[in-house]
């Protein structure tokens, strides 16, 4: 995932928000539940963050290629 955030937001706040909201969404859509996770954990506690800096296009290309590779593996699984 490649995201840009304004400097006024701490990275930990942004990651916490994304992980929290996505866990709630997954629980509601795929978990046959209408409530949030209670005393359960969907994501691992940690995360990795790195600055993109000079090679943003290279990172974007890498992410795009990973999506293609994932699609290719899914097709192989269906056969």
N, C-alpha and C positions, 0 to 999 in steps of 0.2 A: 504494500500500500504506500503510495506516495502522496503526502499531503503537505500543504503549506499552511502555517499558522502565523498570526501576528505575534510579535515579540511580547505583547502584554499578557499572553497566556502561557502558563507553564506547560512544558511537554507532558508532565505527569497528569495534569488536569485534562488535557486533550485525550490522552490515551485512556485514562479512567472513564471519561465520558463515552468514548467510542466503545470500549469493552462493555460498559454497563448497559448502554442502550442496545447494542447488538445481542447481548445475552438475553435481555428481556424479549426482544423481537423473536429470537430463535425459540425461546421457551413458549411463547404464545402461538407461533405459527406451526412449529413442528412437534411440540411437546404435549399436545392434548391438554394443555393447562390454560386457564384464563388468568392465573396469578403469576406473579414474578417468582423467581427462584428464592426460596427461603432456606437458609443454612445449607445451600448447595453452591458449588462453584463451577461455572462453565469454562472460564478462561484460566490459564495458569497465572500465578501472581506476577511474574516478571514480564518484561518486554525489552526489545532492543531498539535503540534510536541512533541514527547517524545523520549527520548533515550531508546534504547532497553537494553543495558547493559548485565546483567547476563542471562536473560531468553529469548534469541533470539529464541530458538527452540519453546518455548511456544507461542511466538507471531506468528511465522510461522504457527504453528498448528491452532491457532485461526483464522488466515486469511484463511487457507485452509478449515476449517470447515464452515466459513461464505460463501465461494464460493459454497460449497455443499448445504448449507441451502438455498441460493438464487436459485440454480438450482431446488431444491425441490419445492419451492414456485411457480416458473414459471411453473412447470409441473402441479401443482394444478390449476393454473389459466387457463390452456389450456383445462382442462376437463370440 
